[in-house]
């Protein structure tokens, strides 16, 4: 059994924008690391066709299709997923602004996960 077959048994089908092989690309950041009231998922943009984004989840166990996808550009724009409250979006924008350079370096594969973790700051 290959990895995709394994995932199909434990993970419900995902929308076309998220492939099974994309799960391993994301690193999750806890509230302790970010200072935000939710989990932030970051990833490299290798093989991705859209601009740099982060994903936001209320729970560590949320699947990508239940996450809110938000651009790293200024101003942050929600692209899909559940809406964020205006207050939560403002907090996320503040965090992105504080960490934009590191997030973009990670997105552009200039940093490894451990290197971006060292550079990220909480709000």
C-alpha positions as CSV (number, residue, x, y, z in Angstrom):
1,X,0.0,0.0,0.0
2,X,1.4,3.4,-1.0
3,X,1.0,6.6,1.0
4,X,-1.9,7.9,-1.0
5,X,-3.8,4.7,-0.5
6,X,-3.1,4.8,3.2
7,X,-4.3,8.4,3.5
8,X,-7.5,7.5,1.5
9,X,-8.4,5.1,4.3
10,X,-8.0,7.6,7.2
11,X,-8.5,11.0,5.6
12,X,-11.7,12.0,3.8
13,X,-11.3,13.2,0.2
14,X,-9.9,16.7,-0.1
15,X,-10.8,19.5,-2.5
16,X,-8.8,19.7,-5.7
17,X,-6.6,22.6,-4.4
18,X,-5.1,20.3,-1.7
19,X,-3.5,17.0,-2.7
20,X,-2.6,14.2,-0.3
21,X,1.1,14.8,-0.9
22,X,0.7,18.4,0.4
23,X,0.1,17.4,4.0
24,X,3.8,16.8,4.7
25,X,4.6,20.3,3.5
26,X,2.9,22.2,6.3
27,X,4.3,23.0,9.8
28,X,1.9,23.9,12.6
29,X,2.6,26.8,15.0
30,X,0.8,26.8,18.4
31,X,-0.6,29.8,20.2
32,X,2.4,29.6,22.5
33,X,4.7,30.3,19.5
34,X,2.6,32.9,17.7
35,X,0.6,34.6,20.5
36,X,-2.5,34.1,18.4
37,X,-5.8,32.5,19.5
38,X,-5.6,29.8,16.8
39,X,-3.1,27.4,15.1
40,X,-1.2,28.8,12.2
41,X,0.1,26.4,9.5
42,X,2.9,27.5,7.3
43,X,4.4,25.8,4.2
44,X,6.9,26.2,1.4
45,X,5.5,27.2,-1.9
46,X,7.3,24.5,-3.8
47,X,5.1,23.3,-6.6
48,X,2.2,25.7,-5.5
49,X,0.8,28.0,-8.2
50,X,-0.7,30.7,-6.0
51,X,1.0,33.5,-4.0
52,X,2.3,32.9,-0.5
53,X,-0.3,32.0,2.1
54,X,-0.7,30.7,5.7
55,X,-3.6,28.5,6.9
56,X,-5.4,29.1,10.2
57,X,-7.2,26.4,12.2
58,X,-9.1,26.5,15.5
59,X,-7.9,23.0,16.4
60,X,-4.6,21.2,15.8
61,X,-6.6,18.2,14.4
62,X,-8.4,20.3,11.7
63,X,-8.0,19.0,8.2
64,X,-6.7,21.5,5.6
65,X,-10.2,21.8,4.0
66,X,-11.5,23.2,7.4
67,X,-8.7,25.8,7.6
68,X,-8.9,29.4,6.5
69,X,-6.3,30.3,3.8
70,X,-4.9,33.8,4.2
71,X,-2.4,35.6,1.9
72,X,0.9,36.8,3.4
73,X,0.6,40.0,1.3
74,X,-0.4,43.3,2.8
75,X,-3.3,43.5,3.5
76,X,-3.9,39.9,4.3
77,X,-6.8,38.5,2.3
78,X,-8.9,35.4,3.0
79,X,-8.9,33.1,0.0
80,X,-11.0,30.2,1.2
81,X,-12.2,28.4,4.3
82,X,-14.2,29.5,7.3
83,X,-14.3,33.3,7.9
84,X,-12.2,34.9,10.6
85,X,-13.7,37.6,12.9
86,X,-12.4,41.1,12.1
87,X,-10.5,41.0,15.4
88,X,-8.8,37.7,14.6
89,X,-7.9,38.8,11.1
90,X,-6.3,42.0,12.5
91,X,-4.3,39.9,15.0
92,X,-3.2,37.6,12.2
93,X,-2.3,40.6,10.0
94,X,-0.1,41.9,12.8
95,X,1.6,38.6,13.2
96,X,2.2,38.3,9.4
97,X,3.5,41.8,9.3
98,X,6.0,41.1,12.1
99,X,7.1,37.8,10.4
100,X,6.6,38.5,6.7
101,X,10.2,38.3,5.7
102,X,10.7,34.9,7.4
103,X,7.4,33.6,6.0
104,X,8.4,34.6,2.5
105,X,11.8,33.1,2.8
106,X,10.3,29.8,4.0
107,X,7.7,30.0,1.2
108,X,10.5,30.5,-1.3
109,X,12.5,27.6,0.1
110,X,15.3,29.8,1.4
111,X,14.8,28.5,4.9
112,X,14.4,25.0,6.4
113,X,11.7,24.5,9.0
114,X,14.0,24.8,12.0
115,X,15.5,28.0,10.6
116,X,12.1,29.7,10.1
117,X,11.0,28.6,13.6
118,X,14.0,30.4,15.0
119,X,13.1,33.6,13.2
120,X,9.4,33.7,13.9
121,X,8.2,36.0,16.7
122,X,4.9,36.1,18.6
123,X,2.6,39.1,19.0
